[in-house]
Amino acid sequence: MMAKAIEDLRTKSDDQLDEQLTELKREAYNLRFQAATNQLERPARIKEVRRQIARIKTLQTQRSAEAKA
């Protein structure tokens, strides 16, 4: 499943990745707030969101390195 998620990200444009990253950061903020107020329904979602953010940032770094080369 993880490989499919990465391939899905690779097919997106830079603008789409930026937009998704913004949404995920917003979701991560909301999840942290819910965790602090003991209203979090799925604690594992925090980990999922953080990993997805890392995948996008890694892909963006790879793309910028390729553009410079």
Backbone torsions as a table, in degrees:
resi	resn	phi	psi	omega
1	MET	NA	-39.5	-178.1
2	MET	-61.4	-40.7	-179.9
3	ALA	-61.8	-37.6	177.9
4	LYS	-65.0	-41.2	179.0
5	ALA	-62.0	-41.4	179.5
6	ILE	-66.4	-42.5	178.9
7	GLU	-63.8	-37.7	176.7
8	ASP	-61.3	-40.6	179.1
9	LEU	-66.8	-39.0	-178.3
10	ARG	-63.3	-27.3	-178.3
11	THR	-81.4	-11.1	-177.9
12	LYS	-84.2	153.2	177.6
13	SER	-78.2	168.9	179.4
14	ASP	-60.8	-40.1	179.6
15	ASP	-64.8	-40.0	178.7
16	GLN	-65.2	-39.0	178.0
17	LEU	-65.0	-42.1	178.1
18	ASP	-60.2	-43.1	-179.6
19	GLU	-64.5	-44.5	179.9
20	GLN	-65.8	-37.9	178.8
21	LEU	-62.5	-42.4	178.1
22	THR	-61.4	-44.1	179.2
23	GLU	-63.6	-41.5	-179.3
24	LEU	-67.8	-38.1	177.1
25	LYS	-64.2	-39.4	176.9
26	ARG	-63.4	-43.5	179.0
27	GLU	-63.9	-41.1	179.0
28	ALA	-61.2	-41.5	177.6
29	TYR	-60.7	-47.6	-179.6
30	ASN	-63.3	-38.9	178.6
31	LEU	-65.3	-40.7	177.5
32	ARG	-62.7	-40.4	178.7
33	PHE	-63.4	-44.1	178.5
34	GLN	-63.4	-39.1	179.8
35	ALA	-64.9	-38.4	-179.3
36	ALA	-67.8	-28.6	-179.1
37	THR	-102.5	14.2	178.5
38	ASN	55.9	38.9	178.4
39	GLN	-115.3	11.2	-175.3
40	LEU	-78.0	124.3	-179.1
41	GLU	-84.8	-40.9	-177.5
42	ARG	-124.8	90.0	-179.0
43	PRO	-58.0	-29.6	-179.4
44	ALA	-66.7	-20.4	-178.8
45	ARG	-63.2	-31.3	178.6
46	ILE	-59.4	-46.7	179.6
47	LYS	-63.7	-41.8	179.3
48	GLU	-60.5	-45.6	-177.9
49	VAL	-65.7	-43.9	-179.8
50	ARG	-61.4	-40.5	179.9
51	ARG	-68.4	-38.1	178.6
52	GLN	-65.2	-40.4	176.4
53	ILE	-60.5	-44.2	180.0
54	ALA	-63.2	-40.1	178.7
55	ARG	-61.2	-44.7	-179.2
56	ILE	-64.6	-45.0	-179.5
57	LYS	-63.2	-38.6	178.0
58	THR	-62.9	-45.2	179.4
59	LEU	-63.0	-40.4	178.7
60	GLN	-63.9	-40.0	178.2
61	THR	-64.2	-42.6	178.1
62	GLN	-61.8	-43.2	-179.5
63	ARG	-64.8	-41.3	-179.9
64	SER	-68.3	-34.5	176.5
65	ALA	-66.2	-39.2	178.5
66	GLU	-67.1	-36.5	-179.2
67	ALA	-68.0	-33.1	-179.9
68	LYS	-77.2	-26.6	-176.4
69	ALA	-79.1	NA	NA
